Amino acid sequence: MRRRTRAWLGFGASLALLGLAFLLFAQQDAWAAVLARLFPQQRTVVFERTSLLALAWQHVAIVGASLGLILAIGLPLGVWLTRASGRPFLALVSSLVSAGQAFPPVAVLALALPFFGFGARPTLIALVAYGLLPVTSNTVAGLRAVPSDLKEAGRGLGMGPGALFWRVEVPLALRTVLAGVRVSAVYTLGTATVAPIIGAGGLGVPIIAGLAVGNLALVLQGAVPVALLAVLTDLALGRLVALAPEA
Amino acid sequence: MIRFESVSKRFGDVLAVDDVTLHVPEGELVVLIGPSGCGKTTCLKMINRLVEPSAGRVLVNGRDVAHEDPQALRRGIGYVIQSVGLFPHLSVKQNVQVVPSLLGWPERESARRADELLAAVGLEPATYRDRYPRELSGGQQQRVGVARALAVDPPILLMDEPFGAVDPLTRERLQDEFLELQQRLRKTVVLVTHDIREAVKLADRVCLMNGGRIEQYATPEELLRRPRNRFVRQFVGSDRALTRLSRIRVSAVMESAAALDVRASVEAAEAALATNVSLYVTEDGALVGWLMLPALREAGSVQEGYTPLAPHQALTPSDDVREALSRMLELGVANLPVVERSGRLVGQLGLEDVVTMTAPTEDAPGAAGGA
């Protein structure tokens, strides 16, 4: 399948580009030089307490942890909602999960603050609440779209529930599920920039600091890398979606 | 082999199957037929426990299926459904390998078996094994479905409208091929259809159902000759005499044909034509045309005088008599030669023979069918 080879190459290339982005983030002096030229009247053009590379790693760590939690909760939840035992809860859980996304993340942060205090924990909660919807709903949608004739064919050939799930339902739902993961990942990358409001790090740090003092150079120092990461992640996961079997 | 004992199935308020007792003998092809909602598919699915009976027992090889492990039971029973049943994310080979892999066959062995089966259903393995279902025509998908059902050589095959999703021409060919395969394999087959012609063509026995009950269970011949009641008569249709002809091969009823070699002398030809109005003309046994006395006299030789025949003006031994009759009407003749694929003349079929053969015997017109 030439189409598959192309998708694998594309996936590899976007991963390589992500690596290159980090090499770029390591060039602290270059960023300073460029931003200084763009904003000659600013005295501080880069965030000095933490290096850009360290901020980027923090950002990736926050997003990675959130995404891990989102998958750990969202995938089994989506699967459960399509099983006989979970089907009655589908409407309830769907509205709860949508509600999580209806709140702006800043509001979730504000709500989480009194319970969990400052730091990483409330940040993760806010990001997970925000990113859960695409994964859960796409898992549900993907599994429900598997034609019932095919499931019956599988049963008729002697597949038990496990074999039917792994050999028929998962492969046929994978494309939709991965599309949800892709959306969630990009959301979370962007939304994680609000983390510094409650004391977590990441690329939001120079953005929030820059906004506070009206320093556009600092805002750009955080925003451009975030945008770069989001675009490249979207590209990589898009190639991954293309690798999933067509239903 | 398969036995239904007073089986009923209720879906909510609807009695889908009502006290059905039925025996499917080993090695026979039984067709369950009837209008939509008559319970035929429900009956089929009770054999491999996709549906559980509300009352009664279904026995396979003398054992109540209710006590069997459903997965093990199903792996031992081939299952063919309309072509939608192929897994779109698996290649042709992987589709055929589904049951072997569930049974833990080694890959080498199941790959060899898949190739063997693809060849058996008329798909060149090297060309088709790595294709995906969406890259195949409806007829090819159906062949893969049959190959998949036969993968572990189960003694029983369940087929749910297996030829329903293809065009009439392909359907006819698939039916012929399946019959050929079945003659070799002698599986116990239960096939569901709503097409009476398909039933008559394929079945050893037909089980005609209506409203969850069996209306008549008989050989196709019997069903068409002696419909048991009004419903059966209506269902098999007023052209049932014609339908019956479709079961009969030309080879079974043709008679010998008088023929003359194209190199025969005029004298020999005249002598032969004294007893026959016309003669078929052959060259080394192969049919080339036909000859009548006036044409022979006018031309002066057999070679010059015979009228050539086009291929469509001859029958083959494997044609059914219904087709043969249709061909005669089309060509406006009362007699057609029968030739083998090689072109060799093997006999002839006359309209008279067909009429005599189909003349009503025991069932006088209008006779009410009794049990």
Contacts between the chains, C-beta under 8 A, distances in Angstrom:
chain1	res1	chain2	res2	distance
A	147	B	84	6.9
A	149	B	81	7.0
A	149	B	82	7.9
A	149	B	84	4.9
A	149	B	85	6.3
A	150	B	84	7.2
A	150	B	85	6.9
A	150	B	87	6.4
A	150	B	88	7.9
A	152	B	50	6.6
A	152	B	81	7.7
A	153	B	79	7.4
A	153	B	81	5.9
A	153	B	84	7.8
A	153	B	85	3.8
A	153	B	86	7.9
A	153	B	87	7.6
A	154	B	87	7.7
A	154	B	98	8.0
A	155	B	50	6.2
A	155	B	74	7.1
A	156	B	48	6.1
A	156	B	50	5.8
A	156	B	74	6.0
A	156	B	79	4.0
A	156	B	81	7.2
A	156	B	85	7.9
A	156	B	158	7.8
A	157	B	74	6.4
A	157	B	75	7.2
A	157	B	79	5.9
A	157	B	98	5.4
A	157	B	99	5.5
A	157	B	102	7.3
A	157	B	148	7.4
A	158	B	71	4.9
A	158	B	72	7.2
A	158	B	73	7.6
A	158	B	74	3.8
A	158	B	75	3.5
A	158	B	76	7.9
A	158	B	99	6.2
A	158	B	102	5.6
A	159	B	71	7.2
A	159	B	98	7.8
A	159	B	102	6.4
A	160	B	71	5.0
A	163	B	102	6.2
A	167	B	87	7.9
A	167	B	98	7.7
A	168	B	87	6.3
A	171	B	89	4.5
A	172	B	88	7.3
A	172	B	89	5.9
A	245	B	88	7.4
A	245	B	89	3.6
A	246	B	88	7.0
A	246	B	89	7.4
A	246	B	134	7.9
A	247	B	88	6.5
A	247	B	89	7.3
